Amino acid sequence: MARDLEKDLVICQSFVTRVERSTSYKEKISAGISFACEARSGWPETIRYAMSLEQEIDRLRNELNILQEQLQQRRCGA
């Protein structure tokens, strides 16, 4: 199941806000623990997703380079 990246971003932003507004050490620790629990499951999946996107970008760049070379060869051969 894919993660809701917009929801994950809200979690990150709310963590920062909670820590900034916290008046006690206990509140800051509680916010940190909540964030760490979410991050523990979210980060690995999001990193894997980003890695797959990087691989797809590399594949598409390679395909584009091949097509550009073929086009260049056809122009020279014409």
N, C-alpha and C positions, 0 to 999 in steps of 0.2 A: 504494500500500500504506500503510495507516494505521500510525502509530507506536505502539509500546507505551508509553503514557504512564507506567505504573507502573515500567517498566524505566528510562525516562528520569529519573524522580524518584530512583530508586536511584543512577543515575550521578551526579546532582547531589549527593546526600547523601554518596556515597562520595568525591567530589572534596573536599568540605569536610573530611571525616575524614582523607583522605590528606594534605592540606595541614597540618592541625593536628598530625598525628603525624609529619610529615616532620622529619628532623633535619638534612637538608642542603639547600642551595640547589638542587642538581641534582635532588633528588627533588621539590621543590616545582615546579620548571620542568617536569619530566616530567609531573607530575599536571596542571599547567595546560595543557600541550600536548594531552594526552589529552582533557581536558574540552572544550577549544576545538574539537577535531576533531568530537566528538560534538555539541556545541552548534551548530556550523556547519550541520549537516544537520537537527538536531532542532528548533531554535527557529523557523525559517521555517515549517515544516510545522505546528508546534503553534500558532504565531500565526495562521496561516491558518484552522486549525480553530477557534480561539477566536473569530476574526472571524465565521466562518460561524454559530457558535452565537449570537453577539450579534445578528446579522441575524435569525436565527430567533426569538429572544426579542422583538425589535422587532416582527416580523410577528405573533407570537402576542398581544402586548400590543395591537396595533392591532385585531386580530380581536376580542379580548375587549372593547375599548372599543366597537366597532361593535355587538356583541351586547348589551352593557349598555344602549346607547342605544336599540336596538330594543325591548328589554324595558321600559325606562322609558316609551317612547312608547306601548306597548301598555297599560301600567298606567294612563296618563293618559287614554287613549282609551276605556277600559272604563267 
